[in-house]
Structures are given as C-alpha cells and as structure tokens.
Amino acid sequence: MTRRLVTMALVLVAAAGIGVALLRTTGAAPSVRAQPPPTDVEVAALVDGDTFDVRVNDVITRVRLAYVRTPPPPRPDQPPACLAADASAGLASIIPVGTRLKLTYDKDRFGYPAAEARTQDGRLVNAEIVRAGFAQIVTADPESPIPPAFNDAVTDAAQEAAVNQRGMHSANVGCTVPGQVKTVTDAVTK
C-alpha cells in the first residue's frame, strides 16, 4: 500500500512538473481567470447576451450578469435560439468594448461568480438588457434572495419591456411566443 502511494505521488509530481515546463516554454497563461476581478473594470470582449470579459491590469476575467439570462449562443448542429444574436448585439450596444464598469459580486444559482454591473453614468446593465426584452429574470433560491433595490430595478425593466412589447414580448418577431401566436391567429383568420 505504501509503495502504491509513493508511486502515485511521484506520478502527480511529474505531471505537475510537465505542466510547469509547458507553461514556461510556451509562455502561455490562462486567458480567463476564475476569481472575480476588482470592482472597477474595463470591458475587454463580449461573449454573448449576458456574459463578457473584463480587463484589469492585463488580466482578463469572464463575468456573467447576475439574476438575468439571455438566450444561449448557437451550438453546432442546433438551430440558433430565438433572439440570441439580438441579445448579444443589445449587450454590445449597452457596454461596448472599452466601457468602464463598477461590479458588485454575488453567486449565480450554480455557485459561480455573477455580477451586478453599473456603467459610469449609473445605469444597471442587468436591468438594461431586460428592458430591451432580451433577458429573463432568474429567480434565486430562498437562501440567496435577489437584493431588494436590484430586484426592483430589474422587475421594473421587465414590466417596461412587456408593456412596450420589446424583444421576447414582441408579436412582430416570429420566433417569440407572441410572434408564434400571431402567426397562428393570422392563419386561422385567413
């Protein structure tokens, strides 16, 4: 048993050494770190409608917007999700690359870091993507409730999107539920 443990330990040490050697020879470093960055950041790249990369001191970190979800980006061999490209474009118009943000961290429903993001002029990015009709509010579990002020802002934005029939609430967009209902209603009427 002891001999087996010593052998396993040597294998692990050798594997770690190979990893360090590869890192040193290639100069490669992870481009996205798992730890949340400081609160004052600059948008480095946009990933999809609710995810973006930020840069702080030449370190890139991936950030998800807390308490909201947009349609996922297209996957191979699957049709694109309704409004996924629009959500990505919407986020790009709200926070183009180079935008300075102030982040307040929490964890998403899976335990990963997620952020409340505010622009320099005080706009809540999470609420803006909901207001455009490209995101749904994700309700947290009872142990991690949505902060009241944040909840009010995002809920108000969702109501505004529904009343003004934006994005997922629009009957003029064929892939949305209202759009599909309109198509069926129009077909029945004819």
C-alpha positions as CSV (number, residue, x, y, z in Angstrom):
1,M,0.0,0.0,0.0
2,T,2.8,2.4,0.9
3,R,4.7,1.6,-2.3
4,R,1.5,2.4,-4.3
5,L,1.0,5.7,-2.6
6,V,4.6,6.7,-3.2
7,T,4.3,5.7,-6.9
8,M,1.1,7.8,-7.2
9,A,2.8,10.8,-5.5
10,L,5.7,10.6,-8.0
11,V,3.3,10.5,-10.9
12,L,1.5,13.5,-9.7
13,V,4.7,15.4,-9.1
14,A,6.0,14.5,-12.6
15,A,2.7,15.6,-14.2
16,A,2.8,18.9,-12.3
17,G,6.4,19.4,-13.4
18,I,5.4,18.8,-17.1
19,G,2.6,21.4,-16.8
20,V,5.0,24.0,-15.3
21,A,7.6,23.2,-18.0
22,L,5.0,23.7,-20.7
23,L,3.8,26.9,-19.2
24,R,7.4,28.2,-19.1
25,T,8.4,27.1,-22.6
26,T,5.2,28.3,-24.3
27,G,4.8,31.4,-22.2
28,A,1.1,30.6,-22.3
29,A,-1.1,31.6,-19.4
30,P,-4.8,31.1,-18.8
31,S,-6.7,33.9,-20.6
32,V,-9.6,33.8,-18.3
33,R,-9.3,33.5,-14.5
34,A,-11.9,32.1,-12.2
35,Q,-11.7,34.6,-9.4
36,P,-13.7,37.8,-9.6
37,P,-11.7,40.8,-10.6
38,P,-11.7,44.1,-8.7
39,T,-14.9,46.2,-8.8
40,D,-13.7,48.9,-11.3
41,V,-13.1,47.2,-14.6
42,E,-13.0,47.8,-18.4
43,V,-15.0,45.6,-20.9
44,A,-12.4,43.7,-22.9
45,A,-14.7,41.5,-25.0
46,L,-18.4,40.4,-25.3
47,V,-19.2,36.7,-25.2
48,D,-23.0,36.6,-25.5
49,G,-26.0,38.5,-24.3
50,D,-25.3,38.1,-20.6
51,T,-21.5,37.3,-20.4
52,F,-18.5,39.4,-21.1
53,D,-14.8,39.6,-20.4
54,V,-13.2,42.4,-18.4
55,R,-9.6,43.6,-18.2
56,V,-7.8,44.7,-15.0
57,N,-4.0,45.2,-15.2
58,D,-3.8,43.0,-18.3
59,V,-5.7,40.1,-16.7
60,I,-8.8,39.0,-18.4
61,T,-11.7,37.7,-16.4
62,R,-15.1,36.4,-17.6
63,V,-18.2,37.9,-15.9
64,R,-21.8,36.9,-16.1
65,L,-24.7,39.2,-15.3
66,A,-26.4,38.3,-12.0
67,Y,-30.1,37.3,-11.9
68,V,-30.7,37.5,-15.6
69,R,-30.4,35.1,-18.5
70,T,-30.4,35.7,-22.3
71,P,-30.9,33.1,-25.0
72,P,-27.7,30.9,-25.3
73,P,-25.4,31.4,-28.3
74,P,-25.8,28.9,-31.2
75,R,-24.4,25.4,-30.7
76,P,-23.2,23.1,-33.5
77,D,-26.0,21.1,-35.2
78,Q,-28.7,23.1,-33.5
79,P,-30.8,26.0,-34.7
80,P,-30.0,29.3,-33.1
81,A,-32.0,30.2,-30.0
82,C,-34.7,32.9,-30.6
83,L,-33.2,36.4,-30.1
84,A,-29.7,35.1,-29.1
85,A,-27.9,37.2,-31.7
86,D,-30.1,40.2,-30.8
87,A,-29.3,39.8,-27.1
88,S,-25.5,39.8,-27.9
89,A,-25.9,42.9,-30.1
90,G,-28.0,44.5,-27.4
91,L,-25.4,44.0,-24.8
92,A,-22.7,45.3,-27.2
93,S,-24.8,48.5,-27.6
94,I,-25.1,48.9,-23.8
95,I,-21.5,48.1,-22.9
96,P,-19.2,48.3,-26.0
97,V,-15.6,47.2,-25.6
98,G,-13.7,49.8,-23.6
99,T,-16.7,50.7,-21.3
100,R,-15.8,51.2,-17.7
101,L,-18.0,49.3,-15.2
102,K,-18.4,49.0,-11.5
103,L,-19.1,45.4,-10.5
104,T,-20.8,44.1,-7.3
105,Y,-20.4,40.4,-6.9
106,D,-22.8,37.6,-5.9
107,K,-23.0,34.0,-7.0
108,D,-25.4,32.6,-9.6
109,R,-27.7,29.7,-9.0
110,F,-24.9,27.2,-9.8
111,G,-22.4,28.9,-7.3
112,Y,-20.3,30.7,-9.9
113,P,-19.4,34.4,-9.6
114,A,-22.0,36.7,-11.1
115,A,-22.2,40.5,-11.0
116,E,-24.4,43.5,-10.9
117,A,-22.8,45.8,-13.4
118,R,-23.2,49.6,-13.5
119,T,-21.9,51.9,-16.1
120,Q,-20.1,55.1,-15.2
121,D,-23.3,57.1,-15.6
122,G,-25.1,54.7,-13.1
123,R,-27.1,52.6,-15.5
124,L,-27.7,49.0,-14.3
125,V,-26.6,46.8,-17.2
126,N,-28.6,43.8,-15.9
127,A,-31.8,45.9,-16.0
128,E,-31.0,47.4,-19.4
129,I,-30.7,44.0,-21.1
130,V,-34.0,43.0,-19.5
131,R,-35.6,46.4,-20.6
132,A,-34.6,45.7,-24.2
133,G,-36.6,42.4,-24.0
134,F,-33.6,40.2,-24.4
135,A,-33.3,38.7,-20.9
136,Q,-35.5,37.0,-18.4
137,I,-35.1,37.4,-14.6
138,V,-33.7,34.4,-13.0
139,T,-35.2,34.0,-9.5
140,A,-32.7,32.9,-6.9
141,D,-33.2,30.2,-4.4
142,P,-34.6,31.2,-0.9
143,E,-31.1,31.1,0.6
144,S,-29.8,33.7,-1.8
145,P,-32.6,36.2,-2.4
146,I,-32.2,38.9,-5.0
147,P,-31.2,42.2,-3.3
148,P,-34.3,44.4,-3.0
149,A,-33.1,47.5,-4.8
150,F,-31.7,45.4,-7.6
151,N,-34.9,43.3,-7.8
152,D,-37.0,46.5,-8.0
153,A,-34.9,47.9,-10.9
154,V,-34.9,44.6,-12.9
155,T,-38.6,43.9,-12.2
156,D,-39.5,47.5,-13.4
157,A,-37.4,46.9,-16.5
158,A,-39.2,43.6,-17.2
159,Q,-42.6,45.3,-16.9
160,E,-41.5,48.1,-19.2
161,A,-40.3,45.6,-21.8
162,A,-43.6,43.7,-21.6
163,V,-45.8,46.8,-21.8
164,N,-43.8,48.2,-24.8
165,Q,-43.6,44.7,-26.5
166,R,-39.9,44.7,-26.8
167,G,-37.8,41.6,-27.8
168,M,-39.3,38.4,-26.4
169,H,-42.6,40.2,-25.8
170,S,-43.0,41.3,-29.5
171,A,-45.6,39.8,-31.7
172,N,-43.5,41.1,-34.7
173,V,-40.7,38.7,-34.0
174,G,-41.7,35.3,-35.5
175,C,-39.7,33.1,-33.1
176,T,-41.1,34.6,-29.9
177,V,-44.2,33.2,-28.2
178,P,-46.3,36.3,-29.1
179,G,-45.0,36.1,-32.6
180,Q,-46.0,32.4,-32.9
181,V,-49.4,33.2,-31.5
182,K,-49.8,36.0,-34.1
183,T,-48.8,33.6,-36.9
184,V,-51.4,31.0,-35.9
185,T,-54.1,33.7,-35.3
186,D,-53.4,35.2,-38.7
187,A,-53.6,31.8,-40.3
188,V,-56.9,30.9,-38.6
189,T,-58.3,34.3,-39.6
190,K,-57.5,33.7,-43.2
